[in-house]
């Protein structure tokens, strides 16, 4: 009888272990949410909706992350559009150098885990998408831990898999302006 029970429970335990591992690696991600932020509607005129940015909504729960998927030679990400200029959708000056930057330069912000406490500041990454490659400098963090406040232009926290790019990056990848927004890409640290 004991043999039958242990033989029956082994496949069940194995299946349970596989399901736990699968949940951990959904879409190649190995990090889990770190919490939530409850949104508030920004005061009038306080959320710049340029470059298809969203504004927080009162009562909506936004997921936060302290980590991002592991960086590889071909890290999957979503490319989004950001303005790094004064008055642009990026809000405050760039985290790396406390300056605004021209959108005509190929520059990016990375999700918090990839930004890695400024370790990639002013370094270059290679971005592969739309059948082309672009090289861009990291100048900012796309904050995955905070949002829905004045410091973040009342925008939600960034997902943990974002490369937020200037228009120069989108142009270098040959994407028509009408299609700028979200693009599946891969990226890697440049040598």
Buried (B, 14 or more C-beta within 10 A) or exposed (E): EEEEEEEEEEEEEEEEEEEEEEEEEEEEBEBEEBEEBEBBBBEEEEBBEEBEBEBBBEEBEBBBBBBBBEBEEEBBBBBBBBBBBEEBBBBEBBBBEEEBBEBEBBBBBBBBBBBBEEEBBEEBBBBBBBEEBBEBBBBBBBBBBBBBEEEBBBBBBBBBBBBBBBBBBBBBBEBEEEEBEEBEBBBBBEE
